[in-house]
Amino acid sequence: MIRAEAGRCPERDYISFFSENLPEAMIIVVAGLPGSGKSYFASRFAERIGAEYLNSDQVRKRLAAMGKYSFDDKLRIYEYMAQMAAAAVRAGKLVVVDATFYHHSMRDLFNGTAQDCHCPVRFIVVTASEALTRERLSRPRPDSEADFGVYQSMKDLFEKFEGPHLLLHSKNDNVEEMIEVALKYLR
Protein backbone atom coordinates (compact mmCIF):
# COMPACT_ATOMS: atom_id res chain seq x y z
CA MET A 1 0.00 0.00 0.00
CA ILE A 2 1.24 3.46 -0.88
CA ARG A 3 0.93 6.03 1.89
CA ALA A 4 0.95 9.75 1.39
CA GLU A 5 3.36 11.92 3.33
CA ALA A 6 2.54 15.56 3.91
CA GLY A 7 2.98 17.45 0.67
CA ARG A 8 3.81 14.32 -1.35
CA CYS A 9 1.82 12.62 -4.06
CA PRO A 10 1.93 8.82 -3.63
CA GLU A 11 1.16 8.22 -7.31
CA ARG A 12 4.15 10.37 -8.34
CA ASP A 13 6.43 8.48 -5.90
CA TYR A 14 5.22 5.20 -7.40
CA ILE A 15 5.80 6.38 -10.97
CA SER A 16 9.23 7.77 -10.02
CA PHE A 17 10.20 4.41 -8.52
CA PHE A 18 9.29 2.56 -11.70
CA SER A 19 10.86 5.07 -14.08
CA GLU A 20 14.09 5.08 -12.05
CA ASN A 21 14.28 1.27 -12.20
CA LEU A 22 14.07 0.80 -15.97
CA PRO A 23 16.97 -0.64 -17.95
CA GLU A 24 19.40 2.00 -19.16
CA ALA A 25 18.81 1.17 -22.83
CA MET A 26 15.54 -0.10 -24.25
CA ILE A 27 13.37 0.34 -27.32
CA ILE A 28 9.74 1.04 -26.49
CA VAL A 29 7.46 0.79 -29.52
CA VAL A 30 4.14 2.64 -29.24
CA ALA A 31 1.76 1.49 -31.97
CA GLY A 32 -1.82 2.23 -32.94
CA LEU A 33 -4.15 3.61 -35.55
CA PRO A 34 -4.32 7.31 -36.43
CA GLY A 35 -6.34 9.20 -33.82
CA SER A 36 -5.88 6.53 -31.16
CA GLY A 37 -3.95 8.89 -28.89
CA LYS A 38 -0.67 7.03 -29.36
CA SER A 39 1.40 10.14 -30.10
CA TYR A 40 -0.08 12.09 -27.19
CA PHE A 41 0.69 9.17 -24.89
CA ALA A 42 4.11 8.37 -26.42
CA SER A 43 5.43 11.93 -26.22
CA ARG A 44 4.37 12.33 -22.58
CA PHE A 45 5.63 8.87 -21.69
CA ALA A 46 9.03 9.59 -23.27
CA GLU A 47 9.23 12.85 -21.36
CA ARG A 48 8.33 11.14 -18.08
CA ILE A 49 11.01 8.45 -18.40
CA GLY A 50 13.66 10.70 -19.97
CA ALA A 51 13.65 8.80 -23.26
CA GLU A 52 14.51 9.95 -26.74
CA TYR A 53 11.26 10.33 -28.71
CA LEU A 54 10.97 9.29 -32.36
CA ASN A 55 7.70 10.06 -34.16
CA SER A 56 7.10 8.78 -37.70
CA ASP A 57 5.21 11.90 -38.80
CA GLN A 58 8.02 14.18 -37.61
CA VAL A 59 10.64 11.95 -39.28
CA ARG A 60 8.59 11.97 -42.50
CA LYS A 61 8.56 15.80 -42.41
CA ARG A 62 12.30 15.95 -41.72
CA LEU A 63 12.99 13.66 -44.69
CA ALA A 64 10.67 15.68 -46.98
CA ALA A 65 8.52 12.59 -47.47
CA MET A 66 5.11 14.08 -46.71
CA GLY A 67 2.49 12.69 -49.06
CA LYS A 68 4.55 9.56 -49.79
CA TYR A 69 2.59 6.65 -48.38
CA SER A 70 3.28 3.58 -50.50
CA PHE A 71 4.28 0.54 -48.48
CA ASP A 72 7.92 0.98 -49.58
CA ASP A 73 7.86 4.69 -48.64
CA LYS A 74 6.51 3.83 -45.20
CA LEU A 75 9.07 1.08 -44.74
CA ARG A 76 11.88 3.53 -45.51
CA ILE A 77 10.63 5.78 -42.68
CA TYR A 78 10.60 2.80 -40.30
CA GLU A 79 14.11 1.77 -41.41
CA TYR A 80 15.38 5.30 -40.76
CA MET A 81 13.73 5.31 -37.31
CA ALA A 82 15.27 1.90 -36.56
CA GLN A 83 18.72 3.36 -37.34
CA MET A 84 17.98 6.31 -35.03
CA ALA A 85 16.74 3.96 -32.30
CA ALA A 86 19.86 1.81 -32.64
CA ALA A 87 22.08 4.87 -32.24
CA ALA A 88 20.16 5.91 -29.13
CA VAL A 89 20.32 2.54 -27.38
CA ARG A 90 24.00 2.11 -28.28
CA ALA A 91 24.50 5.42 -26.46
CA GLY A 92 22.77 3.87 -23.44
CA LYS A 93 19.44 5.64 -23.86
CA LEU A 94 15.82 4.66 -23.62
CA VAL A 95 13.95 5.38 -26.84
CA VAL A 96 10.21 5.61 -27.50
CA VAL A 97 9.27 4.99 -31.13
CA ASP A 98 5.83 6.28 -32.11
CA ALA A 99 4.23 5.05 -35.35
CA THR A 100 1.31 2.98 -36.58
CA PHE A 101 3.30 -0.30 -36.83
CA TYR A 102 0.35 -1.80 -38.68
CA HIS A 103 2.37 -4.48 -40.49
CA HIS A 104 4.45 -7.30 -39.00
CA SER A 105 7.51 -6.33 -41.09
CA MET A 106 7.65 -2.98 -39.28
CA ARG A 107 7.50 -4.71 -35.91
CA ASP A 108 10.05 -7.33 -37.00
CA LEU A 109 12.43 -4.53 -37.97
CA PHE A 110 12.48 -3.22 -34.40
CA ASN A 111 12.71 -6.70 -32.90
CA GLY A 112 15.79 -7.20 -35.07
CA THR A 113 17.22 -3.81 -34.13
CA ALA A 114 16.85 -4.61 -30.44
CA GLN A 115 18.46 -8.01 -30.96
CA ASP A 116 21.39 -6.44 -32.85
CA CYS A 117 21.82 -3.87 -30.06
CA HIS A 118 21.47 -6.45 -27.27
CA CYS A 119 18.70 -4.49 -25.59
CA PRO A 120 15.09 -5.23 -24.69
CA VAL A 121 12.19 -4.12 -26.87
CA ARG A 122 8.66 -3.66 -25.55
CA PHE A 123 5.49 -3.08 -27.55
CA ILE A 124 2.59 -0.93 -26.38
CA VAL A 125 -0.56 -0.74 -28.51
CA VAL A 126 -2.89 2.23 -27.98
CA THR A 127 -6.56 2.06 -28.98
CA ALA A 128 -9.55 4.38 -28.70
CA SER A 129 -13.23 4.17 -29.47
CA GLU A 130 -14.17 4.92 -33.06
CA ALA A 131 -16.30 7.89 -31.95
CA LEU A 132 -13.36 9.45 -30.09
CA THR A 133 -11.02 8.69 -33.00
CA ARG A 134 -13.40 10.43 -35.42
CA GLU A 135 -13.54 13.46 -33.11
CA ARG A 136 -9.75 13.63 -32.76
CA LEU A 137 -9.17 13.30 -36.50
CA SER A 138 -11.65 16.08 -37.27
CA ARG A 139 -9.23 18.59 -35.71
CA PRO A 140 -6.03 19.76 -37.41
CA ARG A 141 -2.88 18.08 -36.12
CA PRO A 142 0.50 19.72 -36.73
CA ASP A 143 2.49 16.71 -37.91
CA SER A 144 -0.02 14.21 -39.26
CA GLU A 145 -1.84 14.15 -42.58
CA ALA A 146 -4.18 11.35 -41.44
CA ASP A 147 -7.92 11.94 -41.43
CA PHE A 148 -10.82 9.60 -40.68
CA GLY A 149 -10.62 8.07 -44.16
CA VAL A 150 -6.98 7.15 -43.54
CA TYR A 151 -8.01 5.67 -40.19
CA GLN A 152 -10.64 3.51 -41.90
CA SER A 153 -8.13 2.29 -44.51
CA MET A 154 -5.48 1.57 -41.89
CA LYS A 155 -7.99 -0.23 -39.68
CA ASP A 156 -8.48 -2.80 -42.45
CA LEU A 157 -4.70 -3.23 -42.89
CA PHE A 158 -3.74 -3.32 -39.20
CA GLU A 159 -2.41 -6.81 -38.38
CA LYS A 160 -3.12 -8.23 -34.96
CA PHE A 161 -0.15 -8.18 -32.60
CA GLU A 162 0.99 -11.77 -32.04
CA GLY A 163 3.86 -11.32 -29.60
CA PRO A 164 3.88 -9.94 -26.07
CA HIS A 165 2.50 -6.42 -25.84
CA LEU A 166 0.57 -4.09 -23.58
CA LEU A 167 -2.82 -2.88 -24.77
CA LEU A 168 -3.87 0.58 -23.53
CA HIS A 169 -7.26 2.16 -24.19
CA SER A 170 -7.05 5.93 -24.62
CA LYS A 171 -9.75 8.32 -23.46
CA ASN A 172 -9.64 12.11 -23.27
CA ASP A 173 -8.58 12.16 -19.63
CA ASN A 174 -6.55 9.07 -18.78
CA VAL A 175 -2.96 9.67 -19.97
CA GLU A 176 -1.56 9.60 -16.42
CA GLU A 177 -3.24 6.25 -15.79
CA MET A 178 -1.85 4.94 -19.09
CA ILE A 179 1.65 6.05 -18.11
CA GLU A 180 1.40 4.28 -14.76
CA VAL A 181 0.24 1.04 -16.39
CA ALA A 182 3.00 1.28 -19.01
CA LEU A 183 5.66 1.75 -16.34
CA LYS A 184 4.46 -1.36 -14.54
CA TYR A 185 4.57 -3.28 -17.82
CA LEU A 186 8.15 -2.23 -18.54
CA ARG A 187 9.31 -3.48 -15.17
FENURMO-V160182 format. One record per pair of residues at least 6 apart in sequence whose ideal C-beta (glycine too) atoms are under 7 Angstrom apart, sorted by the first residue. I is the first residue (numbers start at 1). J is the second residue. If there is no record, write none. Layout:
# FENURMO-V160182
I|J  I|J
This chain:
# FENURMO-V160182
2|10  2|13  2|14  3|10  4|10  11|180  15|179  15|180  15|183  18|183  18|184  18|187  19|48  19|49  19|183  21|187  22|49  22|94  22|186  23|120  24|92  25|89  25|92  25|93  25|94  25|119  26|94  26|119  26|120  26|122  27|85  27|89  27|95  27|97  27|110  27|113  27|114  27|119  27|121  28|51  28|94  28|95  28|96  28|97  28|122  28|124  29|97  29|101  29|110  29|121  29|123  29|124  30|38  30|41  30|42  30|96  30|97  30|98  30|124  30|126  31|38  31|99  31|100  31|101  31|123  31|125  32|38  32|100  32|125  32|126  32|127  33|100  33|133  33|151  33|154  33|155  33|158  34|137  34|144  34|146  34|150  34|151  34|154  35|128  35|133  35|136  35|137  35|151  36|126  36|127  36|128  36|133  36|170  37|126  37|128  37|170  38|98  38|126  39|55  39|98  40|175  41|126  41|168  41|170  41|175  41|178  42|53  42|96  42|98  43|53  44|175  44|179  45|96  45|179  45|182  46|53  46|96  48|179  49|94  50|94  51|93  51|94  51|95  51|96  52|88  52|93  52|95  53|96  53|98  54|81  54|84  54|85  54|95  54|97  54|98  55|98  55|143  56|77  56|81  56|98  56|99  57|143  57|144  58|143  59|77  59|80  59|81  60|66  60|77  61|143  63|80  65|73  65|77  66|145  75|105  78|99  78|106  78|109  79|109  81|97  81|99  82|109  82|110  82|113  85|95  85|97  85|110  85|113  86|113  86|116  86|117  88|95  89|95  89|117  89|119  90|117  97|110  100|154  101|107  102|154  102|157  102|158  102|159  103|159  104|159  107|123  110|121  111|121  114|120  114|121  122|185  122|186  123|161  123|163  123|165  124|165  124|166  124|168  124|182  125|161  125|165  125|167  126|168  126|170  127|167  127|169  127|170  128|169  128|170  132|172  133|151  134|148  137|146  137|147  137|148  137|151  166|182  166|185  168|178  168|181  168|182  170|178
